[in-house]
Amino acid sequence: MLIRVGVAMGILNFAVLTFSQSQVDPDLMSMKLEDLSRVKVFSASRHFEDVRRAPSSVSIITAADIRRNGWRTLGDALGSLRGFYTSYDRLYPYLGVRGFMRPSDDNKRILLLVNGHRLNENVYDGAYIGTAFSLDLDLVDHIEIVRGPGSSLFGSNAMFGVINVITRSPGTEAAIESSDDTGSFQSRTERFTLTAGSGNRSALLSASYLHDPGNPSLFFPQFASPFTNNGYAVDMDGTRLDSVFADLRNGSFRLQGAFSDNVKKFPTAVFGALFNNPLDWQEDVRGYIDASLHKTAWSGTDIDLRIFYDAYDSNGSGAFQVPWYAGTAQAFEKGRGDWAGTEANLTREFGPHRITIGADYECSMRILQRDVVVGLGDLSRVNDTPWRAAAYGDAEFNFTPSLIIHAGGRFDEYSTFGGAVSPRLALVYLAGTRTAVKYILGTAFRAPSAYEQFYNDPVNILPPPIKLRPERILSNELVMEQNLRPWVSLTVDGYYNELHNLIDEVPAGSTAMEWFVNDGRVHAVGLETEVAAERSSGMGVRISYTATAATDGVTNMHVADSPVSQVKLNGKSPLLRHAFASAELLYMSAMTDDSGTRVPSYVLPNFTVATNPLWGGWVFSSSMYNATNRRWFSPAGPNAPEDQVQQDGRTWRFKVTYRIPVGGDRGSR
Amino acid sequence: MSAVRAHRLRALALLVFLAAVMFPTAPTQERDERAVRVAYLYTLIKFVDWPNPQNDLLIGFVGSPATGQTLFKSLDGRKSDARTLHVAISPTDEQLGKCGILYFGDASEEDVRKTLPKVEGRPVLTLGETDSFPRRGGMIGLVKAEDHIEIVVNLPLAQRSGIKISSRVLNLATIVRQGGEG
């Protein structure tokens, strides 16, 4: 998988670097010693090379970015990027990319990886970017965001991009690290991390706990009735999260595992649950164990092997009026998935050219979906055991130093719907050392999720009337990356996306129920412009403007939940030598929600001050979000009674991290 | 949005932008940490005096082939002041005897343990990449701290071997004693 991530980014890894590493830039070699000491470096990860050469539009978010901006969730970090935006229905945050968002779609049109391990689960295909994301953000070294279709290497879900979260290296120095934060609504997060190592062996073990009572009183005008507490959901916004992560390395062998249990109350009475009822909550339990081996088999040839076991358990609880049951009852929608798989890939250099081939196989031992009414037993129960297998390849041709051609594709075979082919072509033209122009023609698919294919119950959802086919995207993208000055870069990125066979939940004929069908078509054209500047002092700014016109191919109207304009600004500056101040401004133009109602535009200013390690290992940070206390809304999904959900006003967080070296070494590295 | 809030936001945005653009310092951008370390090494050579200066300076490299290759391509045959630099990847014992610099780039602890004693007590500038390197028998650590590379120098060790490191380096560096705190 590492090779695939490297190929996707066009960034060479491990042994590949061995034979193709270029000279250090002359400007770096001519720097003064004092200037070198201020040069910002990418993390120790070896697969950073030169994003200019990547056959995609790539962004990198580093641990320092996360810390200095006070981002609390993966969604916060991704929302700062051009072309990305988020919504939050007080159950999950959802990611919109390039004018396309389906609130409540569990982000299944994005592929989310942790250290190359696929995180999208096998019941709903969800990629969770809020607290249900399995990893504490403090453990992140960097996040690689590869925009555009990625199915030619990664298969299903990689329709709008691949997000690979790389955890920090355990290192070889023994240390104990502890982190504690508190914030608005008396939220509290604690983390305890151990690292140790010797020689080629290293280990990182970490446990985190989050308790956030959430906003104590939320008003929902749709429920403004004396029978529903006048529209106030009281103590219905809380979150509790327990998570652990382990990363053990011995030379080229790596064993990683994660487990998280996230419980969120939902105040929105989604799916017809009773409003303001403490039985309305959702639990997501996610875990995996993953063993991988990276070997340089012989000169110029690298091999990656991986074997994994994954599990996901979703418990959606709600208080419902059940027609044939006296009074209210607690009902659960349960989804339990267990799956395992393996993959192998190989990269070989042929002179200046490079070929990657690979194959993977994944089998679901169980995808059990149940509807349970307490006291009545199972209303519905379906269990399925689908499998999939795939083979893929990518060739990188470097016939001249200034032109890189990437051609690749992947064939997936699913036990459920058959085959899917995902070809891709990318041309990268490097004009001198400062300019790169890329043309990318990509395709991707999303296999129907188990929920869409198999779930049915006697009350809400019927099985699909005809077998569901995969969703498809065809994308044309033209990117120009230009270094205006050594410290200023400009990116202009234009794209045209065509989406077909989108799976939507629609009324099931003349019944009062619904079913899933391949119904939707969307085409979107957009332009993203970004200027990033950073001075050696650490002062820097990144400003982006995104304009998107996304049209529903059926109605020919602008699609819902799609802002036409977005402006993002992230500025940072050193403060008094020992700290950093960061400011973030997020502007989103107005959009319409699912029901056609206008969701007002908003500007959110967020501020963070974070210290560098002080007194051997103390790091303090303080953040204020929505500093102007702006009243703003997020569009909600089709199953919510609200068209849009009001978000929090001004909130804050204060965080302390302390690292204690064990065995005499200095800490806080 | 009220006019007052809008005005406040615009002022803030302008302030951040102007501050970022106008701050007058030397240019830089995010770099691969290997490249920065190689540039450091090249620059450091000018601020180090060996007791027996030669026209040719041999740099031995032990560790990750990727870093070694970068080092080789960037420095082998290059001039530094009047000296010509040569790079030997995975040097033999004979080459080690001629090295003026020995660089451990992402090297295993075992490699460091085996190789470092071979140059002990001799005027060979030893460099590593970890915080622990200069306190376990190495002279200089080019250590990633936050998102920058920091110099950590074991000054007594360098002095014992007859190598003089310029105060310009020492002013930037964290000084440590072997096995102790800095």
Interface residues (C-beta under 8 A of the other chain):
Chain A: F14 A15 L17 T18 F19 Q21 S22 Q23 V24 D25 D27 L28 M29 M31 K32 L33 E34 D35 L36 S37 R38 V39 K40 V41 F42 S43 A44 R46 F48 E49 T62 A64 T172 E173 S198 G199 N200 N483 R485 P486 W487 S489 A533 E534 R535 S536 S537 M539 G540 V541 I543 L569 G571 K572 S573 A583 L585 V603 P605 N612 P613 T628 R630 G664 D665 R666 R669
Chain B: M1 R5 R8 L9 L12 A13 V16 F17 A19 A20 V21 F23 T25 A26 P27 T28 Q29 E30 R31 D32 E33 R34 A35 V36 V38 A39 Y40 Y42 T43 L44 F47 S64 P65 A66 Q69 T70 K73 S74 S108 E109 E110 T130 D131 S132 R135 V143 K144 A145 E146 D147 H148 I149 E150 I151 R168 V169 L172 G179 E181 G182
